[in-house]
């Protein structure tokens, strides 16, 4: 089960995807849930079930594959938009808080500060 920041960072480190400066938030794309790790190396998506179990392959986007990252914040939803170098948009709805993860909201605020459009 992967729910807390320490568990997520340990998993990233085990896959050589860790960084010293990571912000981790929960988001969805359609029906699928993801832990989203943003760092100075790029963005990593960890597909998870509602209970926190990994459900698929970890999806890394290193900085060479990313054209832009933006966060569109509205009253109804927050959308993280990643545009890759092939101009494909990856849009994820991002939660402001996640029950069970004590660092989520703090990281969400840092992401707003850096990527808000």
MITI-623234 format. One record per residue (C-alpha): z, y, x; residue number from 1. Coordinates in nm, 2 decimals. Last residue first. Example, Ala and Ser with C-alpha at 12.3 -4.5 7.8 and 13.67 -1.06 7.14 Angstrom:
BEGIN
<lumti><Z>0.71</Z><Y>-0.11</Y><X>1.37</X><finu>2</finu></lumti>
<lumti><Z>0.78</Z><Y>-0.45</Y><X>1.23</X><finu>1</finu></lumti>
***
This chain:
BEGIN
<lumti><Z>-1.47</Z><Y>2.99</Y><X>-0.18</X><finu>117</finu></lumti>
<lumti><Z>-1.14</Z><Y>2.83</Y><X>-0.06</X><finu>116</finu></lumti>
<lumti><Z>-1.18</Z><Y>2.63</Y><X>0.27</X><finu>115</finu></lumti>
<lumti><Z>-0.90</Z><Y>2.74</Y><X>0.51</X><finu>114</finu></lumti>
<lumti><Z>-0.63</Z><Y>2.88</Y><X>0.29</X><finu>113</finu></lumti>
<lumti><Z>-0.70</Z><Y>2.63</Y><X>0.01</X><finu>112</finu></lumti>
<lumti><Z>-0.68</Z><Y>2.34</Y><X>0.26</X><finu>111</finu></lumti>
<lumti><Z>-0.34</Z><Y>2.47</Y><X>0.38</X><finu>110</finu></lumti>
<lumti><Z>-0.21</Z><Y>2.48</Y><X>0.02</X><finu>109</finu></lumti>
<lumti><Z>-0.33</Z><Y>2.12</Y><X>-0.04</X><finu>108</finu></lumti>
<lumti><Z>-0.14</Z><Y>2.02</Y><X>0.28</X><finu>107</finu></lumti>
<lumti><Z>0.19</Z><Y>2.15</Y><X>0.14</X><finu>106</finu></lumti>
<lumti><Z>0.11</Z><Y>2.00</Y><X>-0.20</X><finu>105</finu></lumti>
<lumti><Z>0.06</Z><Y>1.65</Y><X>-0.05</X><finu>104</finu></lumti>
<lumti><Z>0.35</Z><Y>1.64</Y><X>0.19</X><finu>103</finu></lumti>
<lumti><Z>0.60</Z><Y>1.46</Y><X>-0.04</X><finu>102</finu></lumti>
<lumti><Z>0.37</Z><Y>1.18</Y><X>-0.16</X><finu>101</finu></lumti>
<lumti><Z>0.52</Z><Y>0.98</Y><X>-0.44</X><finu>100</finu></lumti>
<lumti><Z>0.36</Z><Y>1.18</Y><X>-0.73</X><finu>99</finu></lumti>
<lumti><Z>0.06</Z><Y>1.36</Y><X>-0.60</X><finu>98</finu></lumti>
<lumti><Z>0.02</Z><Y>1.74</Y><X>-0.62</X><finu>97</finu></lumti>
<lumti><Z>-0.27</Z><Y>1.99</Y><X>-0.64</X><finu>96</finu></lumti>
<lumti><Z>-0.51</Z><Y>1.71</Y><X>-0.71</X><finu>95</finu></lumti>
<lumti><Z>-0.86</Z><Y>1.73</Y><X>-0.57</X><finu>94</finu></lumti>
<lumti><Z>-1.18</Z><Y>1.66</Y><X>-0.77</X><finu>93</finu></lumti>
<lumti><Z>-1.44</Z><Y>1.53</Y><X>-0.52</X><finu>92</finu></lumti>
<lumti><Z>-1.79</Z><Y>1.65</Y><X>-0.48</X><finu>91</finu></lumti>
<lumti><Z>-2.02</Z><Y>1.50</Y><X>-0.21</X><finu>90</finu></lumti>
<lumti><Z>-2.33</Z><Y>1.71</Y><X>-0.18</X><finu>89</finu></lumti>
<lumti><Z>-2.63</Z><Y>1.57</Y><X>0.00</X><finu>88</finu></lumti>
<lumti><Z>-2.80</Z><Y>1.84</Y><X>0.22</X><finu>87</finu></lumti>
<lumti><Z>-2.91</Z><Y>1.57</Y><X>0.48</X><finu>86</finu></lumti>
<lumti><Z>-2.66</Z><Y>1.74</Y><X>0.72</X><finu>85</finu></lumti>
<lumti><Z>-2.38</Z><Y>1.67</Y><X>0.48</X><finu>84</finu></lumti>
<lumti><Z>-2.24</Z><Y>1.90</Y><X>0.22</X><finu>83</finu></lumti>
<lumti><Z>-1.87</Z><Y>1.84</Y><X>0.14</X><finu>82</finu></lumti>
<lumti><Z>-1.74</Z><Y>2.00</Y><X>-0.18</X><finu>81</finu></lumti>
<lumti><Z>-1.37</Z><Y>1.98</Y><X>-0.26</X><finu>80</finu></lumti>
<lumti><Z>-1.33</Z><Y>2.06</Y><X>-0.63</X><finu>79</finu></lumti>
<lumti><Z>-1.01</Z><Y>2.20</Y><X>-0.79</X><finu>78</finu></lumti>
<lumti><Z>-0.98</Z><Y>2.17</Y><X>-1.16</X><finu>77</finu></lumti>
<lumti><Z>-0.90</Z><Y>2.34</Y><X>-1.49</X><finu>76</finu></lumti>
<lumti><Z>-0.79</Z><Y>2.68</Y><X>-1.38</X><finu>75</finu></lumti>
<lumti><Z>-1.04</Z><Y>2.70</Y><X>-1.10</X><finu>74</finu></lumti>
<lumti><Z>-1.05</Z><Y>2.64</Y><X>-0.73</X><finu>73</finu></lumti>
<lumti><Z>-1.37</Z><Y>2.56</Y><X>-0.55</X><finu>72</finu></lumti>
<lumti><Z>-1.29</Z><Y>2.42</Y><X>-0.20</X><finu>71</finu></lumti>
<lumti><Z>-1.57</Z><Y>2.43</Y><X>0.05</X><finu>70</finu></lumti>
<lumti><Z>-1.69</Z><Y>2.22</Y><X>0.34</X><finu>69</finu></lumti>
<lumti><Z>-2.03</Z><Y>2.27</Y><X>0.52</X><finu>68</finu></lumti>
<lumti><Z>-2.30</Z><Y>2.10</Y><X>0.72</X><finu>67</finu></lumti>
<lumti><Z>-2.11</Z><Y>1.79</Y><X>0.80</X><finu>66</finu></lumti>
<lumti><Z>-2.26</Z><Y>1.49</Y><X>0.99</X><finu>65</finu></lumti>
<lumti><Z>-2.19</Z><Y>1.63</Y><X>1.34</X><finu>64</finu></lumti>
<lumti><Z>-1.83</Z><Y>1.71</Y><X>1.23</X><finu>63</finu></lumti>
<lumti><Z>-1.75</Z><Y>1.35</Y><X>1.17</X><finu>62</finu></lumti>
<lumti><Z>-1.78</Z><Y>1.21</Y><X>0.82</X><finu>61</finu></lumti>
<lumti><Z>-1.58</Z><Y>0.89</Y><X>0.80</X><finu>60</finu></lumti>
<lumti><Z>-1.58</Z><Y>0.65</Y><X>0.50</X><finu>59</finu></lumti>
<lumti><Z>-1.31</Z><Y>0.38</Y><X>0.51</X><finu>58</finu></lumti>
<lumti><Z>-1.45</Z><Y>0.06</Y><X>0.35</X><finu>57</finu></lumti>
<lumti><Z>-1.32</Z><Y>-0.05</Y><X>0.01</X><finu>56</finu></lumti>
<lumti><Z>-1.03</Z><Y>-0.09</Y><X>-0.22</X><finu>55</finu></lumti>
<lumti><Z>-0.73</Z><Y>0.02</Y><X>-0.02</X><finu>54</finu></lumti>
<lumti><Z>-0.41</Z><Y>-0.03</Y><X>-0.22</X><finu>53</finu></lumti>
<lumti><Z>-0.24</Z><Y>0.29</Y><X>-0.34</X><finu>52</finu></lumti>
<lumti><Z>-0.13</Z><Y>0.18</Y><X>-0.69</X><finu>51</finu></lumti>
<lumti><Z>-0.41</Z><Y>0.38</Y><X>-0.85</X><finu>50</finu></lumti>
<lumti><Z>-0.66</Z><Y>0.20</Y><X>-0.63</X><finu>49</finu></lumti>
<lumti><Z>-0.77</Z><Y>0.35</Y><X>-0.30</X><finu>48</finu></lumti>
<lumti><Z>-1.09</Z><Y>0.46</Y><X>-0.12</X><finu>47</finu></lumti>
<lumti><Z>-1.00</Z><Y>0.62</Y><X>0.21</X><finu>46</finu></lumti>
<lumti><Z>-1.23</Z><Y>0.92</Y><X>0.28</X><finu>45</finu></lumti>
<lumti><Z>-1.24</Z><Y>1.08</Y><X>0.62</X><finu>44</finu></lumti>
<lumti><Z>-1.34</Z><Y>1.43</Y><X>0.69</X><finu>43</finu></lumti>
<lumti><Z>-1.42</Z><Y>1.59</Y><X>1.03</X><finu>42</finu></lumti>
<lumti><Z>-1.28</Z><Y>1.59</Y><X>1.38</X><finu>41</finu></lumti>
<lumti><Z>-1.07</Z><Y>1.91</Y><X>1.34</X><finu>40</finu></lumti>
<lumti><Z>-0.91</Z><Y>1.74</Y><X>1.04</X><finu>39</finu></lumti>
<lumti><Z>-0.95</Z><Y>1.67</Y><X>0.67</X><finu>38</finu></lumti>
<lumti><Z>-0.81</Z><Y>1.34</Y><X>0.54</X><finu>37</finu></lumti>
<lumti><Z>-0.90</Z><Y>1.26</Y><X>0.18</X><finu>36</finu></lumti>
<lumti><Z>-0.71</Z><Y>0.98</Y><X>0.01</X><finu>35</finu></lumti>
<lumti><Z>-0.96</Z><Y>0.86</Y><X>-0.25</X><finu>34</finu></lumti>
<lumti><Z>-0.97</Z><Y>0.75</Y><X>-0.61</X><finu>33</finu></lumti>
<lumti><Z>-1.28</Z><Y>0.61</Y><X>-0.79</X><finu>32</finu></lumti>
<lumti><Z>-1.36</Z><Y>0.68</Y><X>-1.15</X><finu>31</finu></lumti>
<lumti><Z>-1.60</Z><Y>0.96</Y><X>-1.08</X><finu>30</finu></lumti>
<lumti><Z>-1.51</Z><Y>1.10</Y><X>-0.74</X><finu>29</finu></lumti>
<lumti><Z>-1.13</Z><Y>1.14</Y><X>-0.72</X><finu>28</finu></lumti>
<lumti><Z>-0.89</Z><Y>1.32</Y><X>-0.50</X><finu>27</finu></lumti>
<lumti><Z>-0.56</Z><Y>1.28</Y><X>-0.31</X><finu>26</finu></lumti>
<lumti><Z>-0.48</Z><Y>1.51</Y><X>-0.02</X><finu>25</finu></lumti>
<lumti><Z>-0.43</Z><Y>1.48</Y><X>0.36</X><finu>24</finu></lumti>
<lumti><Z>-0.44</Z><Y>1.76</Y><X>0.61</X><finu>23</finu></lumti>
<lumti><Z>-0.48</Z><Y>1.65</Y><X>0.96</X><finu>22</finu></lumti>
<lumti><Z>-0.42</Z><Y>1.83</Y><X>1.29</X><finu>21</finu></lumti>
<lumti><Z>-0.35</Z><Y>1.59</Y><X>1.58</X><finu>20</finu></lumti>
<lumti><Z>-0.64</Z><Y>1.38</Y><X>1.49</X><finu>19</finu></lumti>
<lumti><Z>-0.69</Z><Y>1.02</Y><X>1.38</X><finu>18</finu></lumti>
<lumti><Z>-1.01</Z><Y>0.83</Y><X>1.31</X><finu>17</finu></lumti>
<lumti><Z>-0.97</Z><Y>0.56</Y><X>1.58</X><finu>16</finu></lumti>
<lumti><Z>-0.94</Z><Y>0.29</Y><X>1.31</X><finu>15</finu></lumti>
<lumti><Z>-0.58</Z><Y>0.21</Y><X>1.38</X><finu>14</finu></lumti>
<lumti><Z>-0.51</Z><Y>0.59</Y><X>1.41</X><finu>13</finu></lumti>
<lumti><Z>-0.65</Z><Y>0.64</Y><X>1.06</X><finu>12</finu></lumti>
<lumti><Z>-0.43</Z><Y>0.36</Y><X>0.92</X><finu>11</finu></lumti>
<lumti><Z>-0.12</Z><Y>0.51</Y><X>1.09</X><finu>10</finu></lumti>
<lumti><Z>-0.21</Z><Y>0.85</Y><X>0.96</X><finu>9</finu></lumti>
<lumti><Z>-0.23</Z><Y>0.71</Y><X>0.60</X><finu>8</finu></lumti>
<lumti><Z>0.10</Z><Y>0.53</Y><X>0.64</X><finu>7</finu></lumti>
<lumti><Z>0.27</Z><Y>0.84</Y><X>0.78</X><finu>6</finu></lumti>
<lumti><Z>0.13</Z><Y>1.06</Y><X>0.50</X><finu>5</finu></lumti>
<lumti><Z>0.27</Z><Y>0.84</Y><X>0.23</X><finu>4</finu></lumti>
<lumti><Z>0.08</Z><Y>0.63</Y><X>-0.03</X><finu>3</finu></lumti>
<lumti><Z>-0.10</Z><Y>0.34</Y><X>0.14</X><finu>2</finu></lumti>
<lumti><Z>0.00</Z><Y>0.00</Y><X>0.00</X><finu>1</finu></lumti>
***
